[in-house]
Amino acid sequence: MKKPEWVLLSTILIFIFTLYIISKATSFRSLERLASYTLVEQLSLITVEINGLVQKPGMYKVQRGTTLRSVLVKARPKPLADITGLNLDRVLEESCRFDIPLLQYIHIEVRGCVEQIAHLVLPANSRICDLKEKVHLSPLADKNFFKRRRLLKNNEVVYIPPNTNRKK
């Protein structure tokens, strides 16, 4: 090969080698930044354990400063879970554990075609059909309403409708 060709070839090789060294150095710096970022991120994570009456019990890694409400949304409490004693707006600053118990009693308000508005405390698995013996109905009340077997929810307001099929 002639001298100009050697110069050109060696220049290209030096250029490729330089690019290779730069890419390795940049990659190394990126890994250092990633490692330090991951370490900082891990330091700001806390572990919250949720057990009991939830659909997804277990350990949740969340950012420090997360509210209990957002962790419970992930754990998905079951309908009869008693979360009334929990401060849902509590800000979690350290790892903790919560056991969600079964709701023992529910509070119901009955309105509509009743002689008097009723505030009832019933066992947790009570149904609409269980209300018939507990309230004093007005003569206009639809008694077929009480054939429903739907479970009542805590703090629910039940409206007893009037009988629309009444003979005049």
C-alpha atoms as an extended CHARMM CRD file, in Angstrom:
* protein
*
       168  EXT
         1         1  MET       CA              0.0000000000        0.0000000000        0.0000000000  PROA      1               0.0000000000
         2         2  LYS       CA              1.0510000000        3.5000000000       -0.6280000000  PROA      2               0.0000000000
         3         3  LYS       CA              1.7480000000        5.9370000000        2.1830000000  PROA      3               0.0000000000
         4         4  PRO       CA             -1.4640000000        8.0240000000        1.7520000000  PROA      4               0.0000000000
         5         5  GLU       CA             -3.5360000000        4.8510000000        2.0020000000  PROA      5               0.0000000000
         6         6  TRP       CA             -1.7960000000        3.8390000000        5.2420000000  PROA      6               0.0000000000
         7         7  VAL       CA             -2.3710000000        7.2720000000        6.7020000000  PROA      7               0.0000000000
         8         8  LEU       CA             -6.0530000000        7.1640000000        5.7730000000  PROA      8               0.0000000000
         9         9  LEU       CA             -6.4990000000        3.6180000000        7.1310000000  PROA      9               0.0000000000
        10        10  SER       CA             -4.6830000000        4.3670000000       10.3990000000  PROA      10              0.0000000000
        11        11  THR       CA             -6.7380000000        7.5750000000       10.8700000000  PROA      11              0.0000000000
        12        12  ILE       CA             -9.9760000000        5.6460000000       10.4220000000  PROA      12              0.0000000000
        13        13  LEU       CA             -8.8540000000        2.9610000000       12.8900000000  PROA      13              0.0000000000
        14        14  ILE       CA             -7.8320000000        5.5690000000       15.4680000000  PROA      14              0.0000000000
        15        15  PHE       CA            -11.2140000000        7.3060000000       15.0080000000  PROA      15              0.0000000000
        16        16  ILE       CA            -13.1470000000        4.0310000000       15.5210000000  PROA      16              0.0000000000
        17        17  PHE       CA            -11.0340000000        3.1520000000       18.5810000000  PROA      17              0.0000000000
        18        18  THR       CA            -11.6670000000        6.6440000000       20.0430000000  PROA      18              0.0000000000
        19        19  LEU       CA            -15.4310000000        6.2410000000       19.5280000000  PROA      19              0.0000000000
        20        20  TYR       CA            -15.2910000000        2.8420000000       21.2560000000  PROA      20              0.0000000000
        21        21  ILE       CA            -13.4510000000        4.3010000000       24.2790000000  PROA      21              0.0000000000
        22        22  ILE       CA            -15.9090000000        7.2320000000       24.5140000000  PROA      22              0.0000000000
        23        23  SER       CA            -18.9250000000        4.9110000000       24.3830000000  PROA      23              0.0000000000
        24        24  LYS       CA            -17.4940000000        2.7140000000       27.1560000000  PROA      24              0.0000000000
        25        25  ALA       CA            -16.7370000000        5.7390000000       29.3480000000  PROA      25              0.0000000000
        26        26  THR       CA            -20.2310000000        7.1480000000       28.7970000000  PROA      26              0.0000000000
        27        27  SER       CA            -21.7830000000        3.7700000000       29.5320000000  PROA      27              0.0000000000
        28        28  PHE       CA            -19.7980000000        3.5030000000       32.7750000000  PROA      28              0.0000000000
        29        29  ARG       CA            -20.9150000000        6.9980000000       33.8940000000  PROA      29              0.0000000000
        30        30  SER       CA            -24.5450000000        6.1190000000       33.0840000000  PROA      30              0.0000000000
        31        31  LEU       CA            -24.2950000000        2.9920000000       35.2040000000  PROA      31              0.0000000000
        32        32  GLU       CA            -22.8580000000        5.0140000000       38.0880000000  PROA      32              0.0000000000
        33        33  ARG       CA            -25.7270000000        7.5100000000       37.8410000000  PROA      33              0.0000000000
        34        34  LEU       CA            -28.2600000000        4.7180000000       37.5920000000  PROA      34              0.0000000000
        35        35  ALA       CA            -26.7920000000        2.9620000000       40.6240000000  PROA      35              0.0000000000
        36        36  SER       CA            -26.8130000000        6.1550000000       42.7060000000  PROA      36              0.0000000000
        37        37  TYR       CA            -30.3700000000        6.9650000000       41.5700000000  PROA      37              0.0000000000
        38        38  THR       CA            -31.5390000000        3.4530000000       42.4480000000  PROA      38              0.0000000000
        39        39  LEU       CA            -29.8940000000        3.7400000000       45.8610000000  PROA      39              0.0000000000
        40        40  VAL       CA            -31.6330000000        7.0720000000       46.5480000000  PROA      40              0.0000000000
        41        41  GLU       CA            -34.9090000000        5.6310000000       45.3110000000  PROA      41              0.0000000000
        42        42  GLN       CA            -34.5410000000        2.5830000000       47.5530000000  PROA      42              0.0000000000
        43        43  LEU       CA            -33.8250000000        4.7730000000       50.5500000000  PROA      43              0.0000000000
        44        44  SER       CA            -37.1330000000        6.5940000000       50.0010000000  PROA      44              0.0000000000
        45        45  LEU       CA            -39.1520000000        3.3440000000       49.7190000000  PROA      45              0.0000000000
        46        46  ILE       CA            -40.9360000000        1.8470000000       52.7030000000  PROA      46              0.0000000000
        47        47  THR       CA            -42.6760000000       -1.5090000000       53.1070000000  PROA      47              0.0000000000
        48        48  VAL       CA            -46.3290000000       -1.6060000000       54.1400000000  PROA      48              0.0000000000
        49        49  GLU       CA            -47.8440000000       -4.9790000000       55.0030000000  PROA      49              0.0000000000
        50        50  ILE       CA            -51.6080000000       -5.3410000000       54.6170000000  PROA      50              0.0000000000
        51        51  ASN       CA            -53.3200000000       -8.5170000000       55.8870000000  PROA      51              0.0000000000
        52        52  GLY       CA            -56.8130000000       -9.5590000000       56.8150000000  PROA      52              0.0000000000
        53        53  LEU       CA            -59.9780000000       -8.9210000000       54.8600000000  PROA      53              0.0000000000
        54        54  VAL       CA            -58.4110000000       -7.6790000000       51.6080000000  PROA      54              0.0000000000
        55        55  GLN       CA            -58.3800000000       -9.2390000000       48.1510000000  PROA      55              0.0000000000
        56        56  LYS       CA            -54.6230000000       -8.8120000000       47.7050000000  PROA      56              0.0000000000
        57        57  PRO       CA            -52.8820000000       -9.2380000000       51.0720000000  PROA      57              0.0000000000
        58        58  GLY       CA            -49.1370000000       -8.8490000000       51.2050000000  PROA      58              0.0000000000
        59        59  MET       CA            -46.1810000000       -6.4720000000       51.2850000000  PROA      59              0.0000000000
        60        60  TYR       CA            -46.3100000000       -3.2470000000       49.2800000000  PROA      60              0.0000000000
        61        61  LYS       CA            -43.2370000000       -1.1300000000       48.5480000000  PROA      61              0.0000000000
        62        62  VAL       CA            -44.3470000000        2.4900000000       48.3330000000  PROA      62              0.0000000000
        63        63  GLN       CA            -42.7110000000        5.8910000000       48.4040000000  PROA      63              0.0000000000
        64        64  ARG       CA            -42.2410000000        7.4870000000       51.7980000000  PROA      64              0.0000000000
        65        65  GLY       CA            -45.0720000000       10.0140000000       52.2620000000  PROA      65              0.0000000000
        66        66  THR       CA            -47.7610000000        7.8690000000       50.5890000000  PROA      66              0.0000000000
        67        67  THR       CA            -51.1880000000        7.8820000000       52.2560000000  PROA      67              0.0000000000
        68        68  LEU       CA            -52.7510000000        4.7820000000       53.7600000000  PROA      68              0.0000000000
        69        69  ARG       CA            -55.7090000000        5.2490000000       51.3850000000  PROA      69              0.0000000000
        70        70  SER       CA            -53.5180000000        4.7400000000       48.3020000000  PROA      70              0.0000000000
        71        71  VAL       CA            -52.0030000000        1.5510000000       49.7580000000  PROA      71              0.0000000000
        72        72  LEU       CA            -55.4810000000        0.2070000000       50.5910000000  PROA      72              0.0000000000
        73        73  VAL       CA            -56.5800000000        0.8980000000       47.0140000000  PROA      73              0.0000000000
        74        74  LYS       CA            -53.8460000000       -1.5070000000       45.8900000000  PROA      74              0.0000000000
        75        75  ALA       CA            -54.8120000000       -4.1180000000       48.5170000000  PROA      75              0.0000000000
        76        76  ARG       CA            -58.5360000000       -3.8350000000       47.6240000000  PROA      76              0.0000000000
        77        77  PRO       CA            -60.4960000000       -4.2850000000       50.8950000000  PROA      77              0.0000000000
        78        78  LYS       CA            -63.4180000000       -6.7190000000       50.7150000000  PROA      78              0.0000000000
        79        79  PRO       CA            -66.9730000000       -5.3870000000       51.2060000000  PROA      79              0.0000000000
        80        80  LEU       CA            -67.1390000000       -6.4730000000       54.8630000000  PROA      80              0.0000000000
        81        81  ALA       CA            -63.6960000000       -5.1300000000       55.7760000000  PROA      81              0.0000000000
        82        82  ASP       CA            -63.7360000000       -2.8260000000       58.7870000000  PROA      82              0.0000000000
        83        83  ILE       CA            -61.6580000000        0.2040000000       57.8000000000  PROA      83              0.0000000000
        84        84  THR       CA            -63.6270000000        2.6110000000       59.9760000000  PROA      84              0.0000000000
        85        85  GLY       CA            -60.9080000000        2.6800000000       62.6520000000  PROA      85              0.0000000000
        86        86  LEU       CA            -58.1700000000        3.6160000000       60.1790000000  PROA      86              0.0000000000
        87        87  ASN       CA            -57.1080000000        7.1500000000       59.3670000000  PROA      87              0.0000000000
        88        88  LEU       CA            -57.0870000000        6.8430000000       55.5650000000  PROA      88              0.0000000000
        89        89  ASP       CA            -55.3520000000       10.2060000000       55.1380000000  PROA      89              0.0000000000
        90        90  ARG       CA            -52.4480000000        9.1420000000       57.3690000000  PROA      90              0.0000000000
        91        91  VAL       CA            -49.1050000000        9.8190000000       55.6980000000  PROA      91              0.0000000000
        92        92  LEU       CA            -46.8140000000        6.7990000000       55.9590000000  PROA      92              0.0000000000
        93        93  GLU       CA            -43.2260000000        7.7450000000       56.8330000000  PROA      93              0.0000000000
        94        94  GLU       CA            -41.8770000000        4.3640000000       57.9550000000  PROA      94              0.0000000000
        95        95  SER       CA            -42.5290000000        0.6810000000       57.3130000000  PROA      95              0.0000000000
        96        96  CYS       CA            -45.6580000000       -0.5870000000       59.0650000000  PROA      96              0.0000000000
        97        97  ARG       CA            -48.2800000000       -3.3320000000       59.1780000000  PROA      97              0.0000000000
        98        98  PHE       CA            -52.0810000000       -3.2450000000       59.1150000000  PROA      98              0.0000000000
        99        99  ASP       CA            -54.5300000000       -6.0780000000       59.8440000000  PROA      99              0.0000000000
       100       100  ILE       CA            -57.9690000000       -5.3830000000       58.3910000000  PROA      100             0.0000000000
       101       101  PRO       CA            -60.6400000000       -7.0850000000       60.5600000000  PROA      101             0.0000000000
       102       102  LEU       CA            -64.1220000000       -8.2880000000       59.6590000000  PROA      102             0.0000000000
       103       103  LEU       CA            -66.8660000000       -5.7280000000       60.1540000000  PROA      103             0.0000000000
       104       104  GLN       CA            -69.1220000000       -6.9680000000       63.0000000000  PROA      104             0.0000000000
       105       105  TYR       CA            -72.0250000000       -4.5250000000       62.6650000000  PROA      105             0.0000000000
       106       106  ILE       CA            -73.3200000000       -2.1570000000       60.0040000000  PROA      106             0.0000000000
       107       107  HSD       CA            -75.2540000000        1.0740000000       60.4340000000  PROA      107             0.0000000000
       108       108  ILE       CA            -78.2870000000        1.5400000000       58.2140000000  PROA      108             0.0000000000
       109       109  GLU       CA            -80.7390000000        4.3940000000       57.8010000000  PROA      109             0.0000000000
       110       110  VAL       CA            -84.2080000000        3.5220000000       56.4680000000  PROA      110             0.0000000000
       111       111  ARG       CA            -86.2790000000        6.2480000000       54.7620000000  PROA      111             0.0000000000
       112       112  GLY       CA            -89.2040000000        6.4590000000       52.3810000000  PROA      112             0.0000000000
       113       113  CYS       CA            -92.5300000000        4.7760000000       53.1210000000  PROA      113             0.0000000000
       114       114  VAL       CA            -91.8920000000        4.2070000000       56.8120000000  PROA      114             0.0000000000
       115       115  GLU       CA            -93.7680000000        5.6510000000       59.7750000000  PROA      115             0.0000000000
       116       116  GLN       CA            -90.5280000000        7.0390000000       61.1880000000  PROA      116             0.0000000000
       117       117  ILE       CA            -86.9790000000        7.2680000000       59.8410000000  PROA      117             0.0000000000
       118       118  ALA       CA            -85.0640000000        4.3660000000       61.3550000000  PROA      118             0.0000000000
       119       119  HSD       CA            -81.3860000000        4.2090000000       62.2940000000  PROA      119             0.0000000000
       120       120  LEU       CA            -80.4710000000        0.5610000000       62.7140000000  PROA      120             0.0000000000
       121       121  VAL       CA            -77.4030000000       -1.3540000000       63.8240000000  PROA      121             0.0000000000
       122       122  LEU       CA            -77.4530000000       -4.8020000000       62.2080000000  PROA      122             0.0000000000
       123       123  PRO       CA            -75.0800000000       -7.7670000000       61.9360000000  PROA      123             0.0000000000
       124       124  ALA       CA            -72.6310000000       -7.3920000000       59.0590000000  PROA      124             0.0000000000
       125       125  ASN       CA            -74.1890000000       -9.9630000000       56.6920000000  PROA      125             0.0000000000
       126       126  SER       CA            -77.6860000000       -8.4610000000       56.8460000000  PROA      126             0.0000000000
       127       127  ARG       CA            -79.8160000000       -8.2660000000       53.7130000000  PROA      127             0.0000000000
       128       128  ILE       CA            -82.7090000000       -6.0830000000       52.5620000000  PROA      128             0.0000000000
       129       129  CYS       CA            -85.1450000000       -8.9130000000       53.3170000000  PROA      129             0.0000000000
       130       130  ASP       CA            -84.0170000000       -8.7480000000       56.9780000000  PROA      130             0.0000000000
       131       131  LEU       CA            -85.2990000000       -5.1600000000       57.3160000000  PROA      131             0.0000000000
       132       132  LYS       CA            -89.0030000000       -6.0310000000       57.1310000000  PROA      132             0.0000000000
       133       133  GLU       CA            -89.2390000000       -6.9950000000       60.8240000000  PROA      133             0.0000000000
       134       134  LYS       CA            -87.0600000000       -4.1010000000       61.9620000000  PROA      134             0.0000000000
       135       135  VAL       CA            -89.0340000000       -1.1060000000       60.6320000000  PROA      135             0.0000000000
       136       136  HSD       CA            -92.6340000000        0.1100000000       60.9070000000  PROA      136             0.0000000000
       137       137  LEU       CA            -93.9400000000        0.5140000000       57.3770000000  PROA      137             0.0000000000
       138       138  SER       CA            -96.5460000000        2.9940000000       56.2510000000  PROA      138             0.0000000000
       139       139  PRO       CA            -99.6210000000        1.5390000000       54.5000000000  PROA      139             0.0000000000
       140       140  LEU       CA            -98.2860000000        2.8990000000       51.1950000000  PROA      140             0.0000000000
       141       141  ALA       CA            -95.0430000000        0.8790000000       51.3260000000  PROA      141             0.0000000000
       142       142  ASP       CA            -94.2080000000       -1.6470000000       48.6220000000  PROA      142             0.0000000000
       143       143  LYS       CA            -93.8680000000       -4.9380000000       50.5140000000  PROA      143             0.0000000000
       144       144  ASN       CA            -92.3580000000       -6.6310000000       47.4470000000  PROA      144             0.0000000000
       145       145  PHE       CA            -89.2710000000       -4.4810000000       48.0120000000  PROA      145             0.0000000000
       146       146  PHE       CA            -88.3760000000       -6.7720000000       50.9290000000  PROA      146             0.0000000000
       147       147  LYS       CA            -88.0750000000       -9.8420000000       48.6760000000  PROA      147             0.0000000000
       148       148  ARG       CA            -84.6180000000       -8.6690000000       47.6490000000  PROA      148             0.0000000000
       149       149  ARG       CA            -81.6520000000      -10.5440000000       49.0750000000  PROA      149             0.0000000000
       150       150  ARG       CA            -78.9600000000       -7.9640000000       48.3520000000  PROA      150             0.0000000000
       151       151  LEU       CA            -76.4160000000       -7.4740000000       51.1320000000  PROA      151             0.0000000000
       152       152  LEU       CA            -76.5900000000       -4.1430000000       52.9160000000  PROA      152             0.0000000000
       153       153  LYS       CA            -73.5030000000       -1.9290000000       53.1100000000  PROA      153             0.0000000000
       154       154  ASN       CA            -72.2220000000       -0.0220000000       56.0990000000  PROA      154             0.0000000000
       155       155  ASN       CA            -73.6850000000        3.5210000000       56.3810000000  PROA      155             0.0000000000
       156       156  GLU       CA            -76.1720000000        2.8130000000       53.5980000000  PROA      156             0.0000000000
       157       157  VAL       CA            -79.4270000000        4.7530000000       53.2890000000  PROA      157             0.0000000000
       158       158  VAL       CA            -82.2400000000        2.4270000000       52.2070000000  PROA      158             0.0000000000
       159       159  TYR       CA            -85.2580000000        4.0490000000       50.5810000000  PROA      159             0.0000000000
       160       160  ILE       CA            -88.5330000000        2.0630000000       50.8370000000  PROA      160             0.0000000000
       161       161  PRO       CA            -90.5530000000        2.8830000000       47.7090000000  PROA      161             0.0000000000
       162       162  PRO       CA            -94.3270000000        3.3280000000       47.6000000000  PROA      162             0.0000000000
       163       163  ASN       CA            -96.4710000000        0.5830000000       46.1160000000  PROA      163             0.0000000000
       164       164  THR       CA            -97.2360000000        1.6900000000       42.5690000000  PROA      164             0.0000000000
       165       165  ASN       CA            -99.6470000000       -1.2250000000       41.9040000000  PROA      165             0.0000000000
       166       166  ARG       CA           -102.1320000000       -0.1570000000       44.6160000000  PROA      166             0.0000000000
       167       167  LYS       CA           -105.8080000000       -0.2150000000       43.7510000000  PROA      167             0.0000000000
       168       168  LYS       CA           -107.5290000000        3.1370000000       44.1680000000  PROA      168             0.0000000000
